[in-house]
Amino acid sequence: MTDEQLIEKIAEILFKVEEIDVWGIYDDLEGLFLRERPAIRDKYLEWQKNEELRAKEQEVMELTIRLAKAERELEKIKG
């Protein structure tokens, strides 16, 4: 898809909407770019992978905190 065709498709998406549905427009445009622009799709997939990694890191941090609290409680009970 050429840049001109992409611009026309974006205009079509924006002007066909009767009610302003920002998330719907966003989803339509995001899908268009992800389908038509491999570099954008690659960046999106990288971002998505990084987001998943950050979520796992956050989960590990939360579990580490819970474990530390449990260990302190166990020490109190033993002591």
C-alpha positions as CSV (number, residue, x, y, z in Angstrom):
1,M,0.0,0.0,0.0
2,T,1.4,3.4,-1.0
3,D,1.5,6.3,1.4
4,E,-1.3,7.9,-0.7
5,Q,-3.5,4.8,-0.5
6,L,-2.8,4.7,3.3
7,I,-3.8,8.3,3.7
8,E,-7.0,7.6,1.7
9,K,-7.8,4.6,3.9
10,I,-7.2,6.6,7.1
11,A,-9.6,9.3,5.8
12,E,-12.2,6.7,4.9
13,I,-12.0,5.3,8.5
14,L,-12.2,8.7,10.1
15,F,-15.1,10.0,8.0
16,K,-17.3,7.0,7.9
17,V,-17.8,7.0,11.7
18,E,-21.2,8.5,12.6
19,E,-20.6,8.6,16.3
20,I,-17.2,9.4,17.7
21,D,-15.9,6.0,18.9
22,V,-12.3,6.9,19.7
23,W,-11.3,3.3,20.6
24,G,-13.0,1.9,17.5
25,I,-11.1,4.4,15.3
26,Y,-7.9,3.6,17.1
27,D,-8.4,-0.1,16.6
28,D,-9.2,0.4,12.9
29,L,-6.1,2.6,12.4
30,E,-3.9,0.3,14.4
31,G,-5.0,-2.7,12.4
32,L,-4.4,-0.9,9.2
33,F,-0.9,0.1,10.1
34,L,-0.1,-3.3,11.5
35,R,-1.3,-5.0,8.3
36,E,0.3,-2.6,5.8
37,R,3.5,-1.5,7.4
38,P,5.9,-4.3,8.4
39,A,8.2,-2.0,10.3
40,I,5.4,-0.8,12.4
41,R,4.1,-4.3,12.9
42,D,7.6,-5.4,14.0
43,K,7.8,-2.5,16.5
44,Y,4.3,-3.3,17.8
45,L,5.2,-6.9,18.3
46,E,8.4,-5.9,20.1
47,W,6.4,-3.5,22.3
48,Q,3.9,-6.2,23.1
49,K,6.7,-8.6,24.0
50,N,8.3,-6.0,26.2
51,E,4.9,-5.3,27.9
52,E,4.5,-9.0,28.6
53,L,8.0,-9.1,30.0
54,R,7.3,-6.0,32.2
55,A,4.2,-7.7,33.5
56,K,6.1,-10.8,34.4
57,E,8.8,-8.8,36.1
58,Q,6.1,-7.0,38.1
59,E,4.6,-10.3,39.1
60,V,8.0,-11.6,40.2
61,M,8.6,-8.4,42.3
62,E,5.2,-8.7,44.0
63,L,5.8,-12.4,44.8
64,T,9.3,-11.5,46.1
65,I,7.7,-8.9,48.4
66,R,5.1,-11.4,49.6
67,L,7.8,-14.0,50.2
68,A,9.9,-11.5,52.3
69,K,6.8,-10.7,54.4
70,A,6.0,-14.3,54.9
71,E,9.7,-15.0,56.0
72,R,9.5,-12.1,58.5
73,E,6.3,-13.5,59.9
74,L,7.8,-16.9,60.2
75,E,10.8,-15.5,62.0
76,K,8.4,-13.7,64.4
77,I,6.6,-16.9,65.1
78,K,9.9,-18.9,65.6
79,G,11.4,-16.1,67.7
